[in-house]
Amino acid sequence: VQLVESGGGSVQPGGSLRLSCAASGFTFSSYIMSWYRQRSGKERELVARIFSTGGITNYADSVKGRFTISRDNAKNTVYLQMNSLKPEDTAVYYCNAWRVMIGNYWGQGTQVTVSS
């Protein structure tokens, strides 16, 4: 099983980034896919979640209206479009794949830094 995040980097406040997570080694379309983040000194927190068919999404209140999660089951990839970025969005962002009683997998993380 592999989850490989990409797309992180440094951006100024108000800017945008698009994170990608390429999955392999499991039946991607059957899993709930999520993005979590961990800010310095804080616990890991859920940012956004998308259910297997892509029809249902959930967002943390802090990112609603700014971030959009999507998935392409044909490409085994989940995305996180992040707009209007704020300094408080600075964190390591992790991709997660979860299916009840079957598996819970994590990527290695990608750093996002929002600073002027």
Biopython code that builds the backbone (N, CA, C, O; Angstrom):
import numpy as np
from Bio.PDB.StructureBuilder import StructureBuilder

atoms = [
    (1, "VAL", "N", (0.857, -1.194, 0.000)),
    (1, "VAL", "CA", (0.000, 0.000, 0.000)),
    (1, "VAL", "C", (0.890, 1.239, 0.000)),
    (1, "VAL", "O", (1.851, 1.335, 0.763)),
    (2, "GLN", "N", (0.550, 2.173, -0.863)),
    (2, "GLN", "CA", (1.279, 3.445, -0.900)),
    (2, "GLN", "C", (0.323, 4.606, -1.097)),
    (2, "GLN", "O", (-0.604, 4.538, -1.905)),
    (3, "LEU", "N", (0.560, 5.671, -0.348)),
    (3, "LEU", "CA", (-0.096, 6.955, -0.557)),
    (3, "LEU", "C", (1.013, 7.979, -0.688)),
    (3, "LEU", "O", (1.796, 8.177, 0.242)),
    (4, "VAL", "N", (1.083, 8.625, -1.831)),
    (4, "VAL", "CA", (2.178, 9.561, -2.095)),
    (4, "VAL", "C", (1.604, 10.944, -2.346)),
    (4, "VAL", "O", (0.954, 11.189, -3.362)),
    (5, "GLU", "N", (1.856, 11.849, -1.397)),
    (5, "GLU", "CA", (1.372, 13.225, -1.521)),
    (5, "GLU", "C", (2.349, 14.056, -2.331)),
    (5, "GLU", "O", (3.553, 13.799, -2.335)),
    (6, "SER", "N", (1.819, 15.045, -3.009)),
    (6, "SER", "CA", (2.645, 16.025, -3.722)),
    (6, "SER", "C", (1.881, 17.330, -3.810)),
    (6, "SER", "O", (0.679, 17.389, -3.550)),
    (7, "GLY", "N", (2.607, 18.381, -4.184)),
    (7, "GLY", "CA", (1.969, 19.667, -4.393)),
    (7, "GLY", "C", (2.155, 20.672, -3.275)),
    (7, "GLY", "O", (1.722, 21.819, -3.391)),
    (8, "GLY", "N", (2.790, 20.257, -2.198)),
    (8, "GLY", "CA", (3.047, 21.200, -1.123)),
    (8, "GLY", "C", (4.108, 22.219, -1.512)),
    (8, "GLY", "O", (4.760, 22.093, -2.549)),
    (9, "GLY", "N", (4.271, 23.224, -0.669)),
    (9, "GLY", "CA", (5.273, 24.240, -0.931)),
    (9, "GLY", "C", (5.012, 25.484, -0.132)),
    (9, "GLY", "O", (4.253, 25.470, 0.838)),
    (10, "SER", "N", (5.646, 26.566, -0.543)),
    (10, "SER", "CA", (5.492, 27.851, 0.133)),
    (10, "SER", "C", (4.681, 28.791, -0.736)),
    (10, "SER", "O", (4.854, 28.841, -1.954)),
    (11, "VAL", "N", (3.795, 29.533, -0.096)),
    (11, "VAL", "CA", (2.920, 30.448, -0.820)),
    (11, "VAL", "C", (2.621, 31.634, 0.076)),
    (11, "VAL", "O", (2.657, 31.520, 1.302)),
    (12, "GLN", "N", (2.328, 32.768, -0.533)),
    (12, "GLN", "CA", (1.963, 33.950, 0.241)),
    (12, "GLN", "C", (0.502, 33.876, 0.673)),
    (12, "GLN", "O", (-0.300, 33.184, 0.046)),
    (13, "PRO", "N", (0.161, 34.584, 1.736)),
    (13, "PRO", "CA", (-1.251, 34.635, 2.143)),
    (13, "PRO", "C", (-2.139, 35.071, 0.984)),
    (13, "PRO", "O", (-1.800, 35.976, 0.222)),
    (14, "GLY", "N", (-3.285, 34.404, 0.871)),
    (14, "GLY", "CA", (-4.188, 34.668, -0.238)),
    (14, "GLY", "C", (-3.937, 33.808, -1.457)),
    (14, "GLY", "O", (-4.741, 33.795, -2.389)),
    (15, "GLY", "N", (-2.835, 33.095, -1.456)),
    (15, "GLY", "CA", (-2.491, 32.258, -2.588)),
    (15, "GLY", "C", (-3.196, 30.919, -2.578)),
    (15, "GLY", "O", (-4.022, 30.637, -1.710)),
    (16, "SER", "N", (-2.854, 30.096, -3.562)),
    (16, "SER", "CA", (-3.489, 28.790, -3.740)),
    (16, "SER", "C", (-2.446, 27.701, -3.945)),
    (16, "SER", "O", (-1.354, 27.944, -4.459)),
    (17, "LEU", "N", (-2.814, 26.503, -3.530)),
    (17, "LEU", "CA", (-2.033, 25.309, -3.799)),
    (17, "LEU", "C", (-2.996, 24.169, -4.059)),
    (17, "LEU", "O", (-4.129, 24.177, -3.579)),
    (18, "ARG", "N", (-2.542, 23.195, -4.817)),
    (18, "ARG", "CA", (-3.328, 21.990, -5.047)),
    (18, "ARG", "C", (-2.500, 20.781, -4.639)),
    (18, "ARG", "O", (-1.459, 20.503, -5.233)),
    (19, "LEU", "N", (-2.960, 20.077, -3.641)),
    (19, "LEU", "CA", (-2.296, 18.858, -3.204)),
    (19, "LEU", "C", (-2.889, 17.667, -3.941)),
    (19, "LEU", "O", (-4.083, 17.627, -4.239)),
    (20, "SER", "N", (-2.029, 16.701, -4.226)),
    (20, "SER", "CA", (-2.458, 15.447, -4.832)),
    (20, "SER", "C", (-1.969, 14.287, -3.970)),
    (20, "SER", "O", (-0.937, 14.376, -3.305)),
    (21, "CYS", "N", (-2.726, 13.213, -3.997)),
    (21, "CYS", "CA", (-2.328, 11.999, -3.288)),
    (21, "CYS", "C", (-2.599, 10.816, -4.221)),
    (21, "CYS", "O", (-3.747, 10.479, -4.508)),
    (22, "ALA", "N", (-1.529, 10.206, -4.677)),
    (22, "ALA", "CA", (-1.637, 9.055, -5.570)),
    (22, "ALA", "C", (-1.603, 7.774, -4.745)),
    (22, "ALA", "O", (-0.686, 7.561, -3.952)),
    (23, "ALA", "N", (-2.603, 6.928, -4.936)),
    (23, "ALA", "CA", (-2.745, 5.713, -4.143)),
    (23, "ALA", "C", (-2.473, 4.472, -4.968)),
    (23, "ALA", "O", (-2.728, 4.440, -6.172)),
    (24, "SER", "N", (-1.953, 3.456, -4.307)),
    (24, "SER", "CA", (-1.739, 2.171, -4.965)),
    (24, "SER", "C", (-1.737, 1.068, -3.916)),
    (24, "SER", "O", (-1.481, 1.308, -2.736)),
    (25, "GLY", "N", (-2.026, -0.135, -4.370)),
    (25, "GLY", "CA", (-1.948, -1.291, -3.485)),
    (25, "GLY", "C", (-3.230, -1.662, -2.773)),
    (25, "GLY", "O", (-3.245, -2.593, -1.968)),
    (26, "PHE", "N", (-4.307, -0.947, -3.058)),
    (26, "PHE", "CA", (-5.599, -1.283, -2.462)),
    (26, "PHE", "C", (-6.692, -0.788, -3.402)),
    (26, "PHE", "O", (-6.423, -0.073, -4.368)),
    (27, "THR", "N", (-7.922, -1.178, -3.105)),
    (27, "THR", "CA", (-9.056, -0.813, -3.974)),
    (27, "THR", "C", (-9.497, 0.607, -3.640)),
    (27, "THR", "O", (-10.385, 0.822, -2.815)),
    (28, "PHE", "N", (-8.872, 1.552, -4.286)),
    (28, "PHE", "CA", (-9.040, 2.974, -3.977)),
    (28, "PHE", "C", (-10.505, 3.376, -3.941)),
    (28, "PHE", "O", (-10.925, 4.090, -3.031)),
    (29, "SER", "N", (-11.276, 2.938, -4.900)),
    (29, "SER", "CA", (-12.664, 3.399, -5.029)),
    (29, "SER", "C", (-13.542, 2.959, -3.862)),
    (29, "SER", "O", (-14.638, 3.489, -3.680)),
    (30, "SER", "N", (-13.074, 2.002, -3.073)),
    (30, "SER", "CA", (-13.868, 1.504, -1.946)),
    (30, "SER", "C", (-13.558, 2.220, -0.636)),
    (30, "SER", "O", (-14.183, 1.943, 0.388)),
    (31, "TYR", "N", (-12.617, 3.118, -0.665)),
    (31, "TYR", "CA", (-12.151, 3.759, 0.560)),
    (31, "TYR", "C", (-12.620, 5.198, 0.676)),
    (31, "TYR", "O", (-12.726, 5.919, -0.316)),
    (32, "ILE", "N", (-12.898, 5.600, 1.913)),
    (32, "ILE", "CA", (-13.071, 7.009, 2.219)),
    (32, "ILE", "C", (-11.682, 7.638, 2.237)),
    (32, "ILE", "O", (-10.769, 7.131, 2.888)),
    (33, "MET", "N", (-11.535, 8.733, 1.522)),
    (33, "MET", "CA", (-10.252, 9.420, 1.446)),
    (33, "MET", "C", (-10.343, 10.760, 2.180)),
    (33, "MET", "O", (-11.336, 11.480, 2.083)),
    (34, "SER", "N", (-9.287, 11.062, 2.907)),
    (34, "SER", "CA", (-9.294, 12.284, 3.716)),
    (34, "SER", "C", (-7.948, 12.973, 3.625)),
    (34, "SER", "O", (-6.928, 12.364, 3.303)),
    (35, "TRP", "N", (-7.979, 14.263, 3.920)),
    (35, "TRP", "CA", (-6.772, 15.042, 4.156)),
    (35, "TRP", "C", (-6.793, 15.492, 5.614)),
    (35, "TRP", "O", (-7.787, 16.028, 6.103)),
    (36, "TYR", "N", (-5.689, 15.263, 6.284)),
    (36, "TYR", "CA", (-5.471, 15.747, 7.641)),
    (36, "TYR", "C", (-4.288, 16.713, 7.601)),
    (36, "TYR", "O", (-3.525, 16.746, 6.636)),
    (37, "ARG", "N", (-4.155, 17.486, 8.658)),
    (37, "ARG", "CA", (-2.972, 18.327, 8.777)),
    (37, "ARG", "C", (-2.520, 18.352, 10.228)),
    (37, "ARG", "O", (-3.303, 18.146, 11.155)),
    (38, "GLN", "N", (-1.241, 18.609, 10.390)),
    (38, "GLN", "CA", (-0.678, 18.738, 11.727)),
    (38, "GLN", "C", (0.173, 19.993, 11.776)),
    (38, "GLN", "O", (1.233, 20.077, 11.154)),
    (39, "ARG", "N", (-0.313, 20.957, 12.524)),
    (39, "ARG", "CA", (0.432, 22.196, 12.714)),
    (39, "ARG", "C", (1.428, 22.004, 13.831)),
    (39, "ARG", "O", (1.260, 21.123, 14.675)),
    (40, "SER", "N", (2.466, 22.820, 13.845)),
    (40, "SER", "CA", (3.542, 22.689, 14.810)),
    (40, "SER", "C", (2.985, 22.759, 16.229)),
    (40, "SER", "O", (2.309, 23.721, 16.594)),
    (41, "GLY", "N", (3.271, 21.744, 17.014)),
    (41, "GLY", "CA", (2.845, 21.723, 18.406)),
    (41, "GLY", "C", (1.392, 21.337, 18.616)),
    (41, "GLY", "O", (0.897, 21.355, 19.743)),
    (42, "LYS", "N", (0.702, 20.985, 17.524)),
    (42, "LYS", "CA", (-0.720, 20.654, 17.629)),
    (42, "LYS", "C", (-0.952, 19.186, 17.248)),
    (42, "LYS", "O", (-0.090, 18.535, 16.658)),
    (43, "GLU", "N", (-2.124, 18.693, 17.598)),
    (43, "GLU", "CA", (-2.490, 17.344, 17.188)),
    (43, "GLU", "C", (-2.935, 17.344, 15.718)),
    (43, "GLU", "O", (-3.339, 18.368, 15.167)),
    (44, "ARG", "N", (-2.846, 16.172, 15.117)),
    (44, "ARG", "CA", (-3.318, 16.028, 13.741)),
    (44, "ARG", "C", (-4.834, 16.235, 13.719)),
    (44, "ARG", "O", (-5.547, 15.752, 14.599)),
    (45, "GLU", "N", (-5.313, 16.953, 12.714)),
    (45, "GLU", "CA", (-6.738, 17.274, 12.627)),
    (45, "GLU", "C", (-7.258, 16.998, 11.222)),
    (45, "GLU", "O", (-6.533, 17.115, 10.235)),
    (46, "LEU", "N", (-8.527, 16.630, 11.161)),
    (46, "LEU", "CA", (-9.173, 16.387, 9.880)),
    (46, "LEU", "C", (-9.414, 17.715, 9.164)),
    (46, "LEU", "O", (-9.926, 18.667, 9.754)),
    (47, "VAL", "N", (-9.043, 17.766, 7.902)),
    (47, "VAL", "CA", (-9.279, 18.948, 7.075)),
    (47, "VAL", "C", (-10.498, 18.724, 6.175)),
    (47, "VAL", "O", (-11.410, 19.550, 6.130)),
    (48, "ALA", "N", (-10.498, 17.601, 5.463)),
    (48, "ALA", "CA", (-11.587, 17.318, 4.530)),
    (48, "ALA", "C", (-11.658, 15.824, 4.279)),
    (48, "ALA", "O", (-10.654, 15.115, 4.363)),
    (49, "ARG", "N", (-12.851, 15.359, 3.973)),
    (49, "ARG", "CA", (-13.093, 13.941, 3.728)),
    (49, "ARG", "C", (-14.015, 13.803, 2.534)),
    (49, "ARG", "O", (-14.908, 14.627, 2.333)),
    (50, "ILE", "N", (-13.803, 12.762, 1.739)),
    (50, "ILE", "CA", (-14.674, 12.496, 0.596)),
    (50, "ILE", "C", (-14.994, 11.007, 0.574)),
    (50, "ILE", "O", (-14.104, 10.165, 0.692)),
    (51, "PHE", "N", (-16.271, 10.699, 0.423)),
    (51, "PHE", "CA", (-16.699, 9.311, 0.436)),
    (51, "PHE", "C", (-16.425, 8.654, -0.907)),
    (51, "PHE", "O", (-16.047, 9.323, -1.869)),
    (52, "SER", "N", (-16.613, 7.368, -0.966)),
    (52, "SER", "CA", (-16.059, 6.572, -2.059)),
    (52, "SER", "C", (-16.569, 6.993, -3.431)),
    (52, "SER", "O", (-15.813, 6.972, -4.402)),
    (53, "THR", "N", (-17.841, 7.375, -3.524)),
    (53, "THR", "CA", (-18.370, 7.767, -4.823)),
    (53, "THR", "C", (-18.109, 9.227, -5.139)),
    (53, "THR", "O", (-18.353, 9.679, -6.257)),
    (54, "GLY", "N", (-17.616, 9.962, -4.162)),
    (54, "GLY", "CA", (-17.332, 11.378, -4.369)),
    (54, "GLY", "C", (-18.522, 12.287, -4.165)),
    (54, "GLY", "O", (-18.392, 13.507, -4.269)),
    (55, "GLY", "N", (-19.688, 11.715, -3.875)),
    (55, "GLY", "CA", (-20.873, 12.542, -3.749)),
    (55, "GLY", "C", (-21.015, 13.251, -2.418)),
    (55, "GLY", "O", (-21.755, 14.230, -2.320)),
    (56, "ILE", "N", (-20.327, 12.781, -1.391)),
    (56, "ILE", "CA", (-20.442, 13.360, -0.055)),
    (56, "ILE", "C", (-19.061, 13.816, 0.395)),
    (56, "ILE", "O", (-18.083, 13.073, 0.320)),
    (57, "THR", "N", (-19.011, 15.047, 0.860)),
    (57, "THR", "CA", (-17.764, 15.603, 1.381)),
    (57, "THR", "C", (-18.025, 16.267, 2.726)),
    (57, "THR", "O", (-19.130, 16.738, 2.998)),
    (58, "ASN", "N", (-17.009, 16.297, 3.548)),
    (58, "ASN", "CA", (-17.055, 16.988, 4.837)),
    (58, "ASN", "C", (-15.818, 17.866, 4.950)),
    (58, "ASN", "O", (-14.750, 17.529, 4.438)),
    (59, "TYR", "N", (-15.981, 19.004, 5.635)),
    (59, "TYR", "CA", (-14.864, 19.931, 5.811)),
    (59, "TYR", "C", (-14.798, 20.421, 7.241)),
    (59, "TYR", "O", (-15.816, 20.558, 7.918)),
    (60, "ALA", "N", (-13.595, 20.680, 7.682)),
    (60, "ALA", "CA", (-13.431, 21.387, 8.948)),
    (60, "ALA", "C", (-13.973, 22.804, 8.786)),
    (60, "ALA", "O", (-13.876, 23.392, 7.709)),
    (61, "ASP", "N", (-14.537, 23.344, 9.846)),
    (61, "ASP", "CA", (-15.104, 24.690, 9.774)),
    (61, "ASP", "C", (-14.059, 25.713, 9.333)),
    (61, "ASP", "O", (-14.389, 26.684, 8.652)),
    (62, "SER", "N", (-12.822, 25.501, 9.714)),
    (62, "SER", "CA", (-11.769, 26.474, 9.438)),
    (62, "SER", "C", (-11.417, 26.573, 7.951)),
    (62, "SER", "O", (-10.779, 27.538, 7.530)),
    (63, "VAL", "N", (-11.829, 25.582, 7.156)),
    (63, "VAL", "CA", (-11.458, 25.602, 5.737)),
    (63, "VAL", "C", (-12.671, 25.662, 4.804)),
    (63, "VAL", "O", (-12.515, 25.758, 3.586)),
    (64, "LYS", "N", (-13.858, 25.606, 5.364)),
    (64, "LYS", "CA", (-15.068, 25.637, 4.529)),
    (64, "LYS", "C", (-15.094, 26.885, 3.665)),
    (64, "LYS", "O", (-14.834, 27.993, 4.136)),
    (65, "GLY", "N", (-15.411, 26.687, 2.396)),
    (65, "GLY", "CA", (-15.479, 27.801, 1.469)),
    (65, "GLY", "C", (-14.148, 28.165, 0.846)),
    (65, "GLY", "O", (-14.099, 28.954, -0.099)),
    (66, "ARG", "N", (-13.057, 27.594, 1.368)),
    (66, "ARG", "CA", (-11.724, 27.881, 0.824)),
    (66, "ARG", "C", (-11.074, 26.648, 0.209)),
    (66, "ARG", "O", (-10.359, 26.752, -0.787)),
    (67, "PHE", "N", (-11.318, 25.487, 0.796)),
    (67, "PHE", "CA", (-10.703, 24.243, 0.329)),
    (67, "PHE", "C", (-11.767, 23.375, -0.333)),
    (67, "PHE", "O", (-12.937, 23.396, 0.047)),
    (68, "THR", "N", (-11.332, 22.612, -1.334)),
    (68, "THR", "CA", (-12.212, 21.670, -2.015)),
    (68, "THR", "C", (-11.494, 20.333, -2.186)),
    (68, "THR", "O", (-10.401, 20.268, -2.749)),
    (69, "ILE", "N", (-12.120, 19.282, -1.698)),
    (69, "ILE", "CA", (-11.580, 17.938, -1.877)),
    (69, "ILE", "C", (-12.297, 17.273, -3.044)),
    (69, "ILE", "O", (-13.503, 17.441, -3.222)),
    (70, "SER", "N", (-11.548, 16.522, -3.829)),
    (70, "SER", "CA", (-12.132, 15.781, -4.949)),
    (70, "SER", "C", (-11.325, 14.505, -5.160)),
    (70, "SER", "O", (-10.220, 14.355, -4.639)),
    (71, "ARG", "N", (-11.898, 13.600, -5.928)),
    (71, "ARG", "CA", (-11.190, 12.344, -6.201)),
    (71, "ARG", "C", (-11.453, 11.909, -7.625)),
    (71, "ARG", "O", (-12.493, 12.214, -8.209)),
    (72, "ASP", "N", (-10.492, 11.190, -8.170)),
    (72, "ASP", "CA", (-10.618, 10.593, -9.490)),
    (72, "ASP", "C", (-10.353, 9.101, -9.308)),
    (72, "ASP", "O", (-9.203, 8.671, -9.228)),
    (73, "ASN", "N", (-11.406, 8.332, -9.246)),
    (73, "ASN", "CA", (-11.252, 6.894, -8.983)),
    (73, "ASN", "C", (-10.564, 6.170, -10.135)),
    (73, "ASN", "O", (-9.971, 5.110, -9.936)),
    (74, "ALA", "N", (-10.639, 6.730, -11.327)),
    (74, "ALA", "CA", (-9.949, 6.129, -12.468)),
    (74, "ALA", "C", (-8.431, 6.296, -12.361)),
    (74, "ALA", "O", (-7.666, 5.488, -12.887)),
    (75, "LYS", "N", (-8.016, 7.351, -11.676)),
    (75, "LYS", "CA", (-6.585, 7.630, -11.518)),
    (75, "LYS", "C", (-6.077, 7.284, -10.125)),
    (75, "LYS", "O", (-4.900, 7.483, -9.823)),
    (76, "ASN", "N", (-6.965, 6.764, -9.271)),
    (76, "ASN", "CA", (-6.574, 6.441, -7.891)),
    (76, "ASN", "C", (-5.917, 7.632, -7.197)),
    (76, "ASN", "O", (-4.888, 7.492, -6.536)),
    (77, "THR", "N", (-6.518, 8.781, -7.356)),
    (77, "THR", "CA", (-5.927, 10.010, -6.837)),
    (77, "THR", "C", (-6.990, 10.862, -6.147)),
    (77, "THR", "O", (-8.122, 10.978, -6.614)),
    (78, "VAL", "N", (-6.593, 11.450, -5.029)),
    (78, "VAL", "CA", (-7.436, 12.414, -4.334)),
    (78, "VAL", "C", (-6.708, 13.747, -4.314)),
    (78, "VAL", "O", (-5.481, 13.800, -4.231)),
    (79, "TYR", "N", (-7.478, 14.818, -4.391)),
    (79, "TYR", "CA", (-6.918, 16.163, -4.490)),
    (79, "TYR", "C", (-7.454, 17.043, -3.361)),
    (79, "TYR", "O", (-8.520, 16.789, -2.800)),
    (80, "LEU", "N", (-6.692, 18.068, -3.053)),
    (80, "LEU", "CA", (-7.160, 19.111, -2.150)),
    (80, "LEU", "C", (-6.781, 20.454, -2.764)),
    (80, "LEU", "O", (-5.612, 20.840, -2.773)),
    (81, "GLN", "N", (-7.776, 21.151, -3.272)),
    (81, "GLN", "CA", (-7.558, 22.501, -3.800)),
    (81, "GLN", "C", (-7.692, 23.477, -2.639)),
    (81, "GLN", "O", (-8.729, 23.534, -1.979)),
    (82, "MET", "N", (-6.652, 24.231, -2.403)),
    (82, "MET", "CA", (-6.626, 25.168, -1.277)),
    (82, "MET", "C", (-6.500, 26.587, -1.811)),
    (82, "MET", "O", (-5.496, 26.947, -2.425)),
    (83, "ASN", "N", (-7.518, 27.375, -1.573)),
    (83, "ASN", "CA", (-7.540, 28.768, -2.011)),
    (83, "ASN", "C", (-7.569, 29.699, -0.804)),
    (83, "ASN", "O", (-7.853, 29.274, 0.316)),
    (84, "SER", "N", (-7.278, 30.949, -1.041)),
    (84, "SER", "CA", (-7.302, 31.966, 0.019)),
    (84, "SER", "C", (-6.538, 31.491, 1.251)),
    (84, "SER", "O", (-7.031, 31.573, 2.376)),
    (85, "LEU", "N", (-5.355, 31.004, 1.022)),
    (85, "LEU", "CA", (-4.575, 30.422, 2.114)),
    (85, "LEU", "C", (-4.191, 31.470, 3.143)),
    (85, "LEU", "O", (-3.939, 32.631, 2.818)),
    (86, "LYS", "N", (-4.153, 31.027, 4.396)),
    (86, "LYS", "CA", (-3.838, 31.881, 5.527)),
    (86, "LYS", "C", (-2.603, 31.325, 6.239)),
    (86, "LYS", "O", (-2.299, 30.138, 6.113)),
    (87, "PRO", "N", (-1.897, 32.164, 6.978)),
    (87, "PRO", "CA", (-0.736, 31.661, 7.724)),
    (87, "PRO", "C", (-1.081, 30.487, 8.636)),
    (87, "PRO", "O", (-0.262, 29.590, 8.835)),
    (88, "GLU", "N", (-2.282, 30.494, 9.183)),
    (88, "GLU", "CA", (-2.680, 29.406, 10.077)),
    (88, "GLU", "C", (-2.940, 28.098, 9.343)),
    (88, "GLU", "O", (-3.181, 27.076, 9.986)),
    (89, "ASP", "N", (-2.897, 28.103, 8.020)),
    (89, "ASP", "CA", (-2.991, 26.855, 7.257)),
    (89, "ASP", "C", (-1.631, 26.160, 7.155)),
    (89, "ASP", "O", (-1.541, 25.036, 6.659)),
    (90, "THR", "N", (-0.588, 26.821, 7.618)),
    (90, "THR", "CA", (0.741, 26.218, 7.593)),
    (90, "THR", "C", (0.760, 24.940, 8.421)),
    (90, "THR", "O", (0.418, 24.950, 9.604)),
    (91, "ALA", "N", (1.159, 23.845, 7.793)),
    (91, "ALA", "CA", (1.130, 22.542, 8.452)),
    (91, "ALA", "C", (1.722, 21.490, 7.518)),
    (91, "ALA", "O", (1.987, 21.748, 6.343)),
    (92, "VAL", "N", (1.917, 20.318, 8.069)),
    (92, "VAL", "CA", (2.178, 19.142, 7.235)),
    (92, "VAL", "C", (0.824, 18.508, 6.928)),
    (92, "VAL", "O", (0.046, 18.220, 7.837)),
    (93, "TYR", "N", (0.553, 18.297, 5.666)),
    (93, "TYR", "CA", (-0.725, 17.742, 5.221)),
    (93, "TYR", "C", (-0.531, 16.263, 4.868)),
    (93, "TYR", "O", (0.387, 15.886, 4.139)),
    (94, "TYR", "N", (-1.432, 15.445, 5.413)),
    (94, "TYR", "CA", (-1.364, 14.008, 5.231)),
    (94, "TYR", "C", (-2.604, 13.481, 4.514)),
    (94, "TYR", "O", (-3.726, 13.921, 4.767)),
    (95, "CYS", "N", (-2.377, 12.547, 3.634)),
    (95, "CYS", "CA", (-3.455, 11.835, 2.962)),
    (95, "CYS", "C", (-3.785, 10.576, 3.761)),
    (95, "CYS", "O", (-2.888, 9.906, 4.273)),
    (96, "ASN", "N", (-5.063, 10.261, 3.862)),
    (96, "ASN", "CA", (-5.502, 9.077, 4.598)),
    (96, "ASN", "C", (-6.533, 8.311, 3.788)),
    (96, "ASN", "O", (-7.408, 8.893, 3.149)),
    (97, "ALA", "N", (-6.407, 6.983, 3.831)),
    (97, "ALA", "CA", (-7.392, 6.095, 3.217)),
    (97, "ALA", "C", (-7.958, 5.196, 4.304)),
    (97, "ALA", "O", (-7.207, 4.583, 5.062)),
    (98, "TRP", "N", (-9.287, 5.118, 4.380)),
    (98, "TRP", "CA", (-9.909, 4.357, 5.474)),
    (98, "TRP", "C", (-11.096, 3.588, 4.947)),
    (98, "TRP", "O", (-11.909, 4.090, 4.170)),
    (99, "ARG", "N", (-11.163, 2.340, 5.403)),
    (99, "ARG", "CA", (-12.338, 1.521, 5.129)),
    (99, "ARG", "C", (-12.580, 0.667, 6.363)),
    (99, "ARG", "O", (-11.677, -0.016, 6.847)),
    (100, "VAL", "N", (-13.788, 0.710, 6.860)),
    (100, "VAL", "CA", (-14.097, 0.059, 8.137)),
    (100, "VAL", "C", (-13.728, -1.415, 8.093)),
    (100, "VAL", "O", (-14.059, -2.137, 7.153)),
    (101, "MET", "N", (-13.029, -1.836, 9.144)),
    (101, "MET", "CA", (-12.625, -3.241, 9.343)),
    (101, "MET", "C", (-11.634, -3.742, 8.310)),
    (101, "MET", "O", (-11.234, -4.905, 8.356)),
    (102, "ILE", "N", (-11.226, -2.882, 7.371)),
    (102, "ILE", "CA", (-10.356, -3.353, 6.285)),
    (102, "ILE", "C", (-8.983, -2.702, 6.353)),
    (102, "ILE", "O", (-7.964, -3.392, 6.371)),
    (103, "GLY", "N", (-8.957, -1.370, 6.391)),
    (103, "GLY", "CA", (-7.652, -0.720, 6.364)),
    (103, "GLY", "C", (-7.699, 0.738, 6.728)),
    (103, "GLY", "O", (-8.721, 1.405, 6.568)),
    (104, "ASN", "N", (-6.572, 1.229, 7.224)),
    (104, "ASN", "CA", (-6.395, 2.643, 7.574)),
    (104, "ASN", "C", (-4.954, 2.986, 7.219)),
    (104, "ASN", "O", (-4.026, 2.573, 7.914)),
    (105, "TYR", "N", (-4.765, 3.739, 6.142)),
    (105, "TYR", "CA", (-3.433, 3.974, 5.607)),
    (105, "TYR", "C", (-3.122, 5.471, 5.568)),
    (105, "TYR", "O", (-4.011, 6.307, 5.400)),
    (106, "TRP", "N", (-1.833, 5.783, 5.729)),
    (106, "TRP", "CA", (-1.375, 7.179, 5.755)),
    (106, "TRP", "C", (-0.237, 7.396, 4.762)),
    (106, "TRP", "O", (0.587, 6.513, 4.530)),
    (107, "GLY", "N", (-0.216, 8.595, 4.184)),
    (107, "GLY", "CA", (0.922, 9.009, 3.402)),
    (107, "GLY", "C", (2.012, 9.581, 4.288)),
    (107, "GLY", "O", (1.875, 9.635, 5.510)),
    (108, "GLN", "N", (3.098, 10.008, 3.654)),
    (108, "GLN", "CA", (4.252, 10.497, 4.417)),
    (108, "GLN", "C", (4.138, 11.978, 4.781)),
    (108, "GLN", "O", (4.886, 12.477, 5.621)),
    (109, "GLY", "N", (3.210, 12.663, 4.151)),
    (109, "GLY", "CA", (2.988, 14.075, 4.448)),
    (109, "GLY", "C", (3.698, 15.002, 3.486)),
    (109, "GLY", "O", (4.735, 14.660, 2.917)),
    (110, "THR", "N", (3.124, 16.185, 3.312)),
    (110, "THR", "CA", (3.734, 17.225, 2.484)),
    (110, "THR", "C", (3.582, 18.559, 3.206)),
    (110, "THR", "O", (2.517, 18.875, 3.736)),
    (111, "GLN", "N", (4.644, 19.324, 3.217)),
    (111, "GLN", "CA", (4.658, 20.591, 3.963)),
    (111, "GLN", "C", (3.999, 21.697, 3.147)),
    (111, "GLN", "O", (4.278, 21.874, 1.961)),
    (112, "VAL", "N", (3.123, 22.429, 3.813)),
    (112, "VAL", "CA", (2.531, 23.642, 3.243)),
    (112, "VAL", "C", (2.888, 24.795, 4.168)),
    (112, "VAL", "O", (2.611, 24.751, 5.367)),
    (113, "THR", "N", (3.499, 25.816, 3.608)),
    (113, "THR", "CA", (3.894, 26.988, 4.381)),
    (113, "THR", "C", (3.278, 28.225, 3.752)),
    (113, "THR", "O", (3.472, 28.498, 2.568)),
    (114, "VAL", "N", (2.530, 28.971, 4.565)),
    (114, "VAL", "CA", (1.885, 30.199, 4.097)),
    (114, "VAL", "C", (2.500, 31.357, 4.862)),
    (114, "VAL", "O", (2.305, 31.503, 6.069)),
    (115, "SER", "N", (3.236, 32.165, 4.145)),
    (115, "SER", "CA", (3.979, 33.241, 4.810)),
    (115, "SER", "C", (4.281, 34.343, 3.816)),
    (115, "SER", "O", (4.492, 34.099, 2.627)),
    (116, "SER", "N", (4.297, 35.568, 4.335)),
    (116, "SER", "CA", (4.679, 36.697, 3.492)),
    (116, "SER", "C", (6.171, 36.972, 3.625)),
    (116, "SER", "O", (6.689, 37.891, 2.989)),
]
sb = StructureBuilder()
sb.init_structure("model")
sb.init_model(0)
sb.init_chain("A")
sb.init_seg("    ")
for serial, (resi, resn, name, xyz) in enumerate(atoms, 1):
    if name == "N":
        sb.init_residue(resn, " ", resi, " ")
    sb.init_atom(name, np.array(xyz, "f"), 0.0, 1.0, " ", f" {name:<3s}", serial, name[0])
structure = sb.get_structure()
